[in-house]
Amino acid sequence: MNLSNFYYNLPERSAPKSEFIRTVARRCNVGEPTVRMWVKGKCKPSTSEHLRVLSEETGININDLF
């Protein structure tokens, strides 16, 4: 499983997707649009700290995120 799969498997009809985006954006000190770009695979985080946060929030190994 990668980051995109994780995100798209979150429940649609409730707030987990929005909350995930907000939480990651806050923890990484980036905007929500940036996190959405990561999730969609349009760009990747530029720092190892961002990758660590994503790994912690998703439970996905850093090497498997993208």
Secondary structure in CASP SS format (residue, H / E / C, confidence):
PFRMAT SS
TARGET T0000
AUTHOR 0000-0000-0000
METHOD secondary structure of the structure
MODEL  1
M C 1.00
N C 1.00
L H 1.00
S H 1.00
N H 1.00
F H 1.00
Y H 1.00
Y H 1.00
N C 1.00
L C 1.00
P C 1.00
E C 1.00
R C 1.00
S C 1.00
A C 1.00
P H 1.00
K H 1.00
S H 1.00
E H 1.00
F H 1.00
I H 1.00
R H 1.00
T H 1.00
V H 1.00
A H 1.00
R H 1.00
R H 1.00
C H 1.00
N C 1.00
V C 1.00
G C 1.00
E H 1.00
P H 1.00
T H 1.00
V H 1.00
R H 1.00
M H 1.00
W H 1.00
V H 1.00
K H 1.00
G C 1.00
K C 1.00
C C 1.00
K C 1.00
P C 1.00
S C 1.00
T C 1.00
S H 1.00
E H 1.00
H H 1.00
L H 1.00
R H 1.00
V H 1.00
L H 1.00
S H 1.00
E H 1.00
E H 1.00
T H 1.00
G C 1.00
I C 1.00
N C 1.00
I H 1.00
N H 1.00
D H 1.00
L C 1.00
F C 1.00
END
